[in-house]
Every structure is written in structure tokens, then in C-alpha cells.
Amino acid sequence: MNKNEYREMWVFIEHDGKTVHPVSLELCCEIRKICDASREPLTAVIVGELPEGEKDKVRECGVDKIIHVSGTGCDTFSTDAYTGLFTELCRKYKPSAVFVGGTIFGRDFAPRFACRLPTGCTSDATQLNWNPETGDIEFVEPAVGGKMMAVITVPDMRPQVGTIRPGTFKYAPAGRRECITTEEVFDVPVEEIRTKRLDFRADEADESLNIADADVIVCVGNGMKGADRLPRYRELAELLGGKIGCTRPVFDRGLLPFKLVIGQSGAVVKPKLYIAFGVSGAVNHVTGITDSDRIVAVNKDPDAAIFRYCDYGIVGDMDEVCERMIEKLKQMKKRA
Ligand SMILES: Cc1cc2nc3c(=O)[nH]c(=O)nc-3n(C[C@H](O)[C@H](O)[C@H](O)COP(=O)(O)OP(=O)(O)OC[C@H]3O[C@@H](n4cnc5c(N)ncnc54)[C@H](O)[C@@H]3O)c2cc1C
């Protein structure tokens, strides 16, 4: 394979026909920087109809080109249609890399079309570098339970495919530049689509489970003794105007739902204040909190890794500290 034949970095623009998924805009912003370094065009691939105002949001992220695809099977996501579509598009246009949001849909079709091409697909990178010597993207992610950072490349094949979880990169639009739009018509053979959408029901909106945008997060770790302690941490979160989150072992113990897990396999959060109670500070967790404005850690072990990442550290029993904080906040509220 001649790698030089492959140019353009692509971002798949996920949308529901009305609005673009934030992860696609985050990716456009991050890949813009890589394209500036590698001097390759940044292309946004939009499948199906999307209002012009939403396309403008994509253009604001500094894309050089939009490929807009329409045709049978394009309007609603289906694994077969999108896998077939991206396999064909990549064969035709030969992009050097394709970045897809690590959403339920993205995680589904990206490895499939990568496999069909065939090429490599990396998931859940927390950092992307472009190596000027090899021309390869370096997908960096925690490995071996967070004890080391793995650098994964696709050295011999193109395109380099990667799925990146929402919230990993910042939405910081570089601004508009000259952007051309190419129309592509692609009819996925109906017999190749093995699924049929019968109905669509969104998750019941439970705002307490949406922690990605919370200003304050009280995170409980595996140091928590049992479910009977949870109401006190919830109360603390409420007094601070925030929400409760957790580490993965807390989910594994069945104490809180997966949507509240923060870290590499859970949510990436950016609160003004993040308080960790009984959290050890494993890289797989810390990956999800590094953009917090202020980090406070409470742990009984003075050598816990979490103290390396916090602005304020309290060595002590998490329940005692939680009670003291609740007491103090209630006093302050009474006085106010
Ligand atoms: C591929 C992969 C992905 C992963 N993704 C994630 C992820 O997204 N999110 C995540 O959280 N984890 C993730 N993990 C797991 C991660 O590696 C750690 O195992 C996990 O973060 C540890 O959680 P913890 O700190 O709550 O528990 P522990 O490591 O068990 O630490 C508990 C801490 O509580 C302290 N403690 C105990 N009792 C008290 C007390 N009474 N008062 C104060 N402190 C106390 C202890 O000193 C200890 O530091 C992932 C692992 C892998 C392999």
C-alpha cells in the first residue's frame, strides 16, 4: 500500500436530523490542529439531511470540505448501511484517517468498516498526536489497568480509523475558512440492510444521570462502605448544587448506574468543582476528570495516587469528612 495516495482527515458528523452530536464538533476542533501540522485537508462527512444552520456549526470548526451523502439507507442509522457506505466512500476518496465519535452508533459501525477495508481501528484514545517522521497518527490511551500509556498506530494500512469518546476533546472552534461541499449519492442495496427501525424511544430523561455538564460533582469511590451511605453523599451534592458520580468499582458493586461512572470507560466531566471520596486515583478514572477547575480529594491513605492530581487533599475517613462538609454547608446556608 502506498500511504502517499491517502490524503484528507475525515470526521464523521453524527446527527439526528436536527442537531449535530457535540462529539463530532469536538473532533473537528481537535483534528483541525492535526491537519494544520500534517498539511492535510479536514473533511466533515455528513450522511443524510441536516439543517444549514447545523452545517454552519461544522464549518465554524475550520473544515476545508464537506462530503454530503444522500440516498437510500442514509437518513437513519443502520449498522449495515453505514458500514457499507463508509467502506465504499473510503475506497473512493482514500482518506488518511477517519475519526468517529465513540457513541453507541460510532462504536458499532467504525470497527466494521475498518475490518472490511481492511485497516486498523483504535478505540477510546485520550490523546492524538501526529508523528511528522512516519506520517502516522499516534492514538494514546491508558492500558494495563491504567499503569501505562499505550501508543497505538496503524503503520502499514490506511485509513487510520479511531473512535473517540464524547467529552475527550474541547470544543474550541478555529473559525470558518474556505469550505467546499461535495454531493455524493449512495444507495445502499435494501437487501443488505438486515435491520428495520420499528420505533424510536429516547431514554427517559433523568437529569440526575447527565453528569457531563454538571458544575459540581461529588464522586464516590470504592472506599464507600455500602449503599446506606449514599444518601449522605447525595445530600452533599445537592447542598453544593451538583450531582453525584462514581468510579467503576462502585458500579460493579451495583451501587450506582453506569451512566454515573467517570473515566476512560465512563463519562468525561469538566466541573468547576470535583470532590473525590474514597477514590484511589487510577489513571482510568483520572482521565475523565483532568479538565475540572478544582479537584478536592478525601482519602484515608496519605499515599493514594489521587493526591497527585488534586488542588486540595484531605487525609481522613470519607464519611466523617462528608458529615463535616454537610454540617458546615448547612450552617452557611442558615446564616445567608
Ligand atoms: C480498560 C479499563 C477501563 C477502566 N475504566 C474506568 C473508568 O472509566 N472509571 C473508573 O473509575 N475506573 C475505570 N477502570 C478501573 C480502574 O482501573 C480502577 O480500578 C478504579 O478506578 C478504582 O476505583 P476506586 O479508586 O474507587 O477503588 P479502589 O482502587 O479500590 O480505591 C479505593 C480507595 O478508597 C480509599 N478508602 C478506603 N476506605 C476509605 C475511607 N473510609 N475513607 C477514605 N478513603 C478510603 C482507599 O485508600 C483507596 O485509595 C478501568 C479499568 C480498565 C482496565
The ligand as an SDF file (V2000), in Angstrom:
LIG
                    3D

 53 58  0  0  0  0  0  0  0  0999 V2000
   -9.8550   -0.7220   30.4080 C   0  0  0  0  0  0  0  0  0  0  0  0
  -10.2230   -0.1940   31.7550 C   0  0  0  0  0  0  0  0  0  0  0  0
  -11.0800    0.8910   31.8080 C   0  0  0  0  0  0  0  0  0  0  0  0
  -11.4370    1.4140   33.0610 C   0  0  0  0  0  0  0  0  0  0  0  0
  -12.2710    2.4810   33.0790 N   0  0  0  0  0  0  0  0  0  0  0  0
  -12.5600    3.0480   34.2680 C   0  0  0  0  0  0  0  0  0  0  0  0
  -13.3860    4.1920   34.3330 C   0  0  0  0  0  0  0  0  0  0  0  0
  -13.8870    4.7030   33.3200 O   0  0  0  0  0  0  0  0  0  0  0  0
  -13.6390    4.7300   35.5480 N   0  0  0  0  0  0  0  0  0  0  0  0
  -13.1240    4.2020   36.7030 C   0  0  0  0  0  0  0  0  0  0  0  0
  -13.3840    4.7550   37.7820 O   0  0  0  0  0  0  0  0  0  0  0  0
  -12.3650    3.0960   36.6600 N   0  0  0  0  0  0  0  0  0  0  0  0
  -12.0780    2.5080   35.4880 C   0  0  0  0  0  0  0  0  0  0  0  0
  -11.3070    1.3870   35.4720 N   0  0  0  0  0  0  0  0  0  0  0  0
  -10.9070    0.7800   36.7580 C   0  0  0  0  0  0  0  0  0  0  0  0
   -9.6960    1.4910   37.3390 C   0  0  0  0  0  0  0  0  0  0  0  0
   -8.5060    0.9460   36.8180 O   0  0  0  0  0  0  0  0  0  0  0  0
   -9.6540    1.3700   38.8710 C   0  0  0  0  0  0  0  0  0  0  0  0
   -9.7310    0.0240   39.2340 O   0  0  0  0  0  0  0  0  0  0  0  0
  -10.7850    2.1400   39.5570 C   0  0  0  0  0  0  0  0  0  0  0  0
  -10.8320    3.4780   39.1030 O   0  0  0  0  0  0  0  0  0  0  0  0
  -10.5570    2.1530   41.0540 C   0  0  0  0  0  0  0  0  0  0  0  0
  -11.6690    2.7140   41.6770 O   0  0  0  0  0  0  0  0  0  0  0  0
  -11.5880    3.2870   43.1410 P   0  0  0  0  0  0  0  0  0  0  0  0
  -10.4660    4.2600   43.2270 O   0  0  0  0  0  0  0  0  0  0  0  0
  -12.9300    3.7330   43.5240 O   0  0  0  0  0  0  0  0  0  0  0  0
  -11.2960    1.9680   44.0010 O   0  0  0  0  0  0  0  0  0  0  0  0
  -10.0270    1.4200   44.7500 P   0  0  0  0  0  0  0  0  0  0  0  0
   -8.8820    1.3190   43.8330 O   0  0  0  0  0  0  0  0  0  0  0  0
  -10.4920    0.1910   45.4470 O   0  0  0  0  0  0  0  0  0  0  0  0
   -9.6790    2.5410   45.8120 O   0  0  0  0  0  0  0  0  0  0  0  0
  -10.4630    2.8400   46.9390 C   0  0  0  0  0  0  0  0  0  0  0  0
   -9.7920    3.9880   47.6810 C   0  0  0  0  0  0  0  0  0  0  0  0
  -10.5910    4.3300   48.7890 O   0  0  0  0  0  0  0  0  0  0  0  0
   -9.7330    4.6130   49.8960 C   0  0  0  0  0  0  0  0  0  0  0  0
  -10.5360    4.3660   51.0980 N   0  0  0  0  0  0  0  0  0  0  0  0
  -10.9880    3.1870   51.5900 C   0  0  0  0  0  0  0  0  0  0  0  0
  -11.7380    3.3850   52.6950 N   0  0  0  0  0  0  0  0  0  0  0  0
  -11.7420    4.7260   52.8890 C   0  0  0  0  0  0  0  0  0  0  0  0
  -12.3400    5.5540   53.9020 C   0  0  0  0  0  0  0  0  0  0  0  0
  -13.0980    5.0500   54.8720 N   0  0  0  0  0  0  0  0  0  0  0  0
  -12.1350    6.8890   53.8260 N   0  0  0  0  0  0  0  0  0  0  0  0
  -11.3690    7.4290   52.8430 C   0  0  0  0  0  0  0  0  0  0  0  0
  -10.7710    6.6920   51.8890 N   0  0  0  0  0  0  0  0  0  0  0  0
  -10.9790    5.3580   51.9100 C   0  0  0  0  0  0  0  0  0  0  0  0
   -8.5650    3.6550   49.7470 C   0  0  0  0  0  0  0  0  0  0  0  0
   -7.4320    4.1780   50.4000 O   0  0  0  0  0  0  0  0  0  0  0  0
   -8.4000    3.6400   48.2170 C   0  0  0  0  0  0  0  0  0  0  0  0
   -7.4710    4.6310   47.7980 O   0  0  0  0  0  0  0  0  0  0  0  0
  -10.9360    0.8460   34.2490 C   0  0  0  0  0  0  0  0  0  0  0  0
  -10.0670   -0.2560   34.1610 C   0  0  0  0  0  0  0  0  0  0  0  0
   -9.7310   -0.7660   32.9490 C   0  0  0  0  0  0  0  0  0  0  0  0
   -8.8120   -1.9440   32.8960 C   0  0  0  0  0  0  0  0  0  0  0  0
  1  2  1  0
  2  3  1  0
  2 52  2  0
  3  4  2  0
  4  5  1  0
  4 50  1  0
  5  6  2  0
  6  7  1  0
  6 13  1  0
  7  8  2  0
  7  9  1  0
  9 10  1  0
 10 11  2  0
 10 12  1  0
 12 13  2  0
 13 14  1  0
 14 15  1  0
 14 50  1  0
 15 16  1  0
 16 17  1  0
 16 18  1  0
 18 19  1  0
 18 20  1  0
 20 21  1  0
 20 22  1  0
 22 23  1  0
 23 24  1  0
 24 25  2  0
 24 26  1  0
 24 27  1  0
 27 28  1  0
 28 29  2  0
 28 30  1  0
 28 31  1  0
 31 32  1  0
 32 33  1  0
 33 34  1  0
 33 48  1  0
 34 35  1  0
 35 36  1  0
 35 46  1  0
 36 37  1  0
 36 45  1  0
 37 38  2  0
 38 39  1  0
 39 40  1  0
 39 45  2  0
 40 41  1  0
 40 42  2  0
 42 43  1  0
 43 44  2  0
 44 45  1  0
 46 47  1  0
 46 48  1  0
 48 49  1  0
 50 51  2  0
 51 52  1  0
 52 53  1  0
M  END
$$$$
